[in-house]
Amino acid sequence: MRERQQEADFAPPRGLSNPHVQTLLPRCLPRPRLARDIEQFELPDGDFVELNWIRPIPTSSTAPILVLFHGLEGSFHSPYARWLLATASRMGWRAVLMHFRGCGSQPNRLPRAYHSGDTADAYWLIAELSRRYPGALKVATGVSLGGNMLLKLVAEQGGSGLDLAGAIIISAPLDLAASADTLHQGFSRIYERHLLRALKRKVAPRLVRGELPLTLNGEALERIDSLRGYDDAVTAPLHGFKGADDYYRRASAGRLLGDIELPTLILHADDDPFMPAGLFHRLPQPSAAVHLEITHHGGHVGFMEWRNKRLSPWLARRLARELDGWASLGDAWRSIADHRLSRSDS
């Protein structure tokens, strides 16, 4: 059995340990070229999300499945998404990315968006994967916002509510209020401004068309200068929260770490510029089902290492090792899952 917490084996190249360098490096490097099939997955409330299935698609219905949930304003085109999906596909896994509402090629239908605690769409997708591929081992991975969402979903559903063998959480802002405050300080404001531009660019035309039940106009939207301000004026009222503080309190998954029953790997860099240092000292003790790996360096979804005489994404190598561990179990994973379910239902 693995230790519940350990230092990860990531080591940044000499001279490239700065957290901002690590965070920005992935955007400067070529990404794997991937073929994909796009599916419009209908949701019970009449809206939809886009699924990106990586080709070649395994022919066996029992091929293991990796489902990936991206970060705030991320997509199939994000560097980490390409690397993680390519890694799983090369290993013979059925790899699929779910775009959150409005993050695919088409705007979503309903007068709402997505947020860090919005677990329903992921729940419906995993249920559909269970229906389509009942004999396949399934592992879910969430990155940044998608990681907070996935951890919250896993905690909500306990050991018996999801057809998943395990979950992998990467660079997740598990204390949303602390993350919003960190992003409004120092150099991290560069990332905040980038995210705000992307969010405003998407919501502005919907405000003009009168599609959203919000009181602010385009000028008021443009004046918002922080993620906390955006969440207070847009995210919270769109999704039934009283304000940003209520949203952060109810949507943050860190408070649920002790409730996790599904085998879960959490990868986190202590110098992540999206979060305060010592994040996990602020959170409850993780349950025995959680394996936490913390690196001193790595930035936010960076983790770039020097390997085979070039810069490479450590995250892809770490994912491969984790998926290989699951795949090597063969059908034994079923007995592990059955034991977990029986414990949860007792």
C-alpha positions in Angstrom: 0.0 0.0 0.0 1.3 3.5 -0.9 1.9 6.1 1.7 -0.9 8.6 2.0 1.4 11.5 1.4 4.8 11.8 -0.2 7.0 14.1 -2.2 6.6 13.5 -6.0 9.5 12.5 -8.1 9.3 15.7 -10.2 12.5 17.7 -10.6 12.5 20.9 -12.7 15.5 21.5 -15.1 18.2 23.7 -13.7 17.3 27.3 -14.1 13.6 26.6 -14.8 12.3 26.1 -11.3 10.5 29.5 -11.1 6.8 28.9 -10.7 5.8 31.3 -13.4 8.3 29.8 -15.8 6.9 26.4 -15.1 3.3 27.7 -15.5 4.0 29.4 -18.8 6.5 26.9 -20.4 3.8 24.5 -21.7 2.3 27.2 -23.9 5.6 27.6 -25.6 6.1 24.0 -26.6 4.6 21.9 -29.4 1.5 19.9 -28.5 0.7 16.4 -29.7 -1.5 16.4 -32.9 -4.6 14.4 -32.1 -7.5 13.3 -34.3 -10.9 13.4 -32.6 -14.5 12.8 -33.0 -16.9 15.4 -31.4 -20.1 14.3 -29.8 -22.9 16.6 -28.6 -23.9 15.0 -25.4 -27.5 16.0 -24.4 -28.1 16.7 -20.7 -31.4 16.1 -18.7 -32.1 19.9 -18.4 -32.1 20.4 -22.2 -28.6 21.8 -22.4 -25.5 19.9 -23.8 -21.8 19.5 -23.5 -19.3 18.5 -26.2 -17.3 15.4 -25.8 -14.0 14.9 -27.7 -13.2 11.3 -28.3 -9.5 10.7 -29.3 -8.8 8.6 -32.4 -8.0 5.9 -33.0 -10.8 4.6 -30.8 -10.3 1.1 -29.3 -12.5 -1.5 -30.9 -13.0 -3.5 -27.7 -15.9 -2.4 -25.5 -13.9 -3.4 -22.5 -10.9 -1.1 -23.3 -10.2 1.1 -20.2 -11.5 4.6 -20.3 -9.9 7.9 -19.3 -12.3 10.8 -19.0 -10.7 14.3 -18.6 -12.2 17.5 -17.1 -10.4 20.7 -18.0 -9.7 23.9 -16.1 -11.3 27.3 -16.1 -11.7 28.4 -19.8 -9.7 25.4 -20.8 -10.4 23.0 -23.7 -9.2 20.3 -26.0 -6.6 22.8 -27.2 -5.0 23.3 -23.7 -1.4 21.9 -23.6 -2.1 19.6 -20.6 -5.2 18.2 -22.3 -3.3 17.2 -25.4 -0.5 15.6 -23.5 -2.8 13.7 -21.1 -5.2 12.5 -23.8 -2.3 11.5 -26.1 -0.7 9.5 -23.3 -3.9 7.6 -22.5 -4.6 6.9 -26.2 -1.1 5.6 -26.8 -1.6 3.2 -24.0 -4.7 1.8 -25.6 -7.2 3.6 -23.4 -10.4 5.1 -24.7 -9.7 8.8 -24.0 -12.4 11.4 -23.9 -12.5 15.1 -22.8 -15.7 16.7 -21.6 -15.9 20.4 -22.5 -17.8 22.3 -19.8 -20.9 24.1 -21.0 -20.0 26.8 -23.5 -16.3 25.7 -23.7 -16.6 23.7 -26.9 -17.2 24.9 -30.5 -20.8 26.1 -29.7 -22.3 28.2 -27.0 -24.6 26.3 -24.6 -28.4 26.8 -24.8 -29.5 27.7 -21.3 -29.0 31.0 -19.5 -26.1 29.7 -17.3 -22.5 28.6 -17.7 -20.3 26.3 -15.5 -18.5 26.6 -12.2 -16.0 24.9 -9.9 -18.6 23.0 -7.9 -20.9 22.1 -10.8 -20.8 18.3 -10.6 -24.1 17.3 -12.3 -22.8 17.2 -15.9 -19.8 15.0 -15.0 -22.1 12.7 -13.0 -24.4 12.2 -16.1 -21.4 11.6 -18.3 -19.9 9.0 -16.1 -23.3 7.3 -15.8 -23.6 7.3 -19.6 -20.1 5.8 -19.9 -21.2 3.1 -17.5 -24.2 2.3 -19.7 -22.3 2.2 -22.9 -19.2 0.4 -21.6 -20.3 -1.6 -18.5 -17.3 -3.9 -18.6 -14.6 -1.2 -18.9 -12.4 0.1 -16.2 -12.8 3.8 -15.9 -10.5 6.5 -14.4 -11.4 10.2 -14.3 -8.9 13.1 -14.3 -9.6 16.7 -13.4 -7.3 19.6 -13.9 -7.5 22.9 -12.0 -11.2 23.9 -11.8 -12.0 20.4 -13.2 -10.0 18.9 -10.4 -11.9 20.7 -7.7 -15.2 19.7 -9.5 -14.1 16.1 -9.7 -13.0 15.8 -6.1 -16.3 17.3 -5.0 -18.2 14.8 -7.1 -16.2 11.9 -5.7 -16.9 13.1 -2.2 -20.6 13.6 -2.8 -21.1 10.1 -4.3 -19.1 8.1 -1.8 -17.8 4.7 -2.8 -20.9 3.5 -4.5 -22.2 6.3 -6.6 -19.8 6.3 -9.5 -18.6 3.7 -11.9 -15.0 4.7 -11.5 -12.0 2.7 -10.4 -10.1 5.9 -9.4 -9.7 9.6 -9.8 -6.7 11.8 -10.5 -6.7 15.5 -9.3 -4.1 17.9 -10.8 -3.4 21.5 -9.5 -6.9 21.9 -8.1 -7.8 25.1 -6.3 -9.4 23.3 -3.4 -9.9 26.5 -1.4 -11.6 28.8 -3.9 -11.6 31.9 -1.8 -7.9 31.6 -1.0 -7.2 31.0 -4.7 -9.2 34.1 -5.8 -7.2 36.2 -3.3 -3.9 34.7 -4.4 -4.6 35.5 -8.1 -5.3 39.1 -7.2 -1.8 39.6 -5.9 1.6 40.3 -7.5 2.6 38.6 -10.7 -0.4 36.2 -10.4 -2.6 39.1 -11.6 -1.3 38.3 -15.1 -3.2 35.0 -14.9 -6.2 36.7 -13.4 -6.4 39.2 -16.2 -6.0 36.5 -18.8 -8.9 34.4 -17.3 -11.0 37.5 -16.9 -10.6 38.5 -20.6 -11.6 35.0 -21.6 -14.7 34.9 -19.3 -15.8 38.4 -20.3 -15.3 37.7 -24.0 -17.8 34.8 -23.7 -20.4 36.4 -21.5 -20.5 39.9 -23.1 -22.4 39.0 -26.3 -24.9 37.0 -24.3 -25.5 40.1 -22.1 -26.1 42.2 -25.2 -28.6 39.7 -26.5 -30.4 39.7 -23.2 -29.9 35.9 -22.8 -28.7 36.0 -19.1 -30.8 36.9 -16.1 -28.2 39.4 -14.8 -28.6 43.1 -13.8 -25.2 44.3 -15.0 -24.6 45.7 -18.4 -21.6 45.6 -20.7 -19.9 48.7 -19.1 -20.3 47.2 -15.6 -18.9 43.9 -16.8 -15.9 45.7 -18.3 -15.1 47.4 -15.0 -14.8 44.1 -13.1 -11.1 43.7 -12.3 -10.9 40.5 -10.2 -12.1 37.0 -10.4 -13.8 37.5 -7.0 -15.7 40.5 -8.6 -16.7 38.4 -11.6 -17.8 35.5 -9.4 -19.9 37.9 -7.3 -21.5 39.6 -10.3 -21.8 36.7 -12.8 -21.0 33.2 -11.5 -22.9 33.4 -8.3 -26.2 34.9 -9.5 -26.3 32.7 -12.6 -26.0 29.5 -10.5 -28.1 30.2 -7.4 -25.4 31.4 -5.0 -25.9 34.5 -2.7 -22.5 35.9 -3.8 -18.9 35.0 -4.3 -18.3 34.1 -0.6 -21.3 31.7 -0.6 -20.1 30.2 -3.9 -16.6 29.7 -2.7 -17.7 28.1 0.6 -20.2 25.7 -1.0 -18.1 24.8 -4.1 -14.7 24.3 -2.6 -13.8 20.6 -2.5 -11.0 20.9 0.1 -13.4 20.7 3.0 -14.4 17.3 1.8 -11.0 15.6 1.7 -11.8 13.5 4.7 -14.9 12.1 3.0 -13.2 10.5 -0.1 -13.8 6.8 -0.4 -12.7 6.3 -4.1 -9.0 5.7 -4.6 -7.8 9.2 -5.5 -4.4 10.6 -6.5 -3.8 14.3 -5.9 -0.8 16.1 -7.6 0.0 19.6 -6.3 3.0 22.0 -6.5 3.6 24.0 -3.3 4.7 27.0 -5.4 1.5 27.0 -7.5 0.9 30.7 -8.2 -2.9 30.2 -8.3 -2.9 29.1 -4.7 -1.4 30.1 -1.3 1.7 28.2 -0.2 1.0 25.4 2.2 -2.5 24.8 0.8 -2.9 21.4 2.4 -2.0 22.7 5.8 -5.2 24.8 5.6 -7.4 21.8 4.7 -8.7 18.8 6.6 -6.7 15.6 6.8 -7.3 13.5 3.6 -9.0 10.1 4.0 -7.1 6.9 3.7 -8.4 6.6 0.1 -6.4 9.7 -0.9 -2.7 9.6 -2.1 -1.2 13.1 -2.0 1.9 13.9 -3.9 3.3 17.4 -3.4 6.3 18.9 -5.3 8.3 21.9 -4.2 8.2 23.3 -7.7 6.0 22.9 -10.7 3.8 26.0 -10.9 0.2 25.7 -12.0 -0.3 22.7 -14.3 3.4 23.1 -15.3 5.6 20.3 -14.1 8.0 20.5 -17.1 11.1 18.3 -16.8 14.3 17.6 -18.8 14.0 14.1 -20.2 15.5 12.4 -23.2 17.5 15.6 -24.0 14.4 17.8 -24.3 11.7 19.5 -22.2 8.9 17.1 -21.4 5.7 17.1 -19.4 6.2 15.2 -16.2 2.4 15.1 -15.8 2.1 12.8 -18.9 4.8 10.5 -17.5 3.1 10.4 -14.1 -0.3 9.8 -15.6 1.2 6.9 -17.7 2.5 5.3 -14.5 -0.8 5.6 -12.8 -2.8 4.2 -15.7 -0.4 1.4 -16.1 -0.9 0.5 -12.5 -4.7 0.3 -13.0 -4.4 -1.6 -16.2 -2.0 -4.1 -14.7 -4.7 -5.2 -12.3 -6.7 -6.8 -15.1 -10.1 -8.0 -13.8 -8.9 -7.7 -10.2 -10.0 -4.1 -10.1 -13.6 -5.4 -10.0 -13.1 -7.2 -6.7 -11.5 -4.0 -5.3 -14.5 -2.0 -6.5 -17.0 -4.6 -5.1 -15.2 -4.5 -1.7 -15.4 -0.7 -1.7 -19.1 -0.8 -2.6 -19.9 -3.3 0.1 -18.0 -1.2 2.7 -19.9 1.9 1.6 -23.3 0.3 1.8 -22.8 -1.4 5.2 
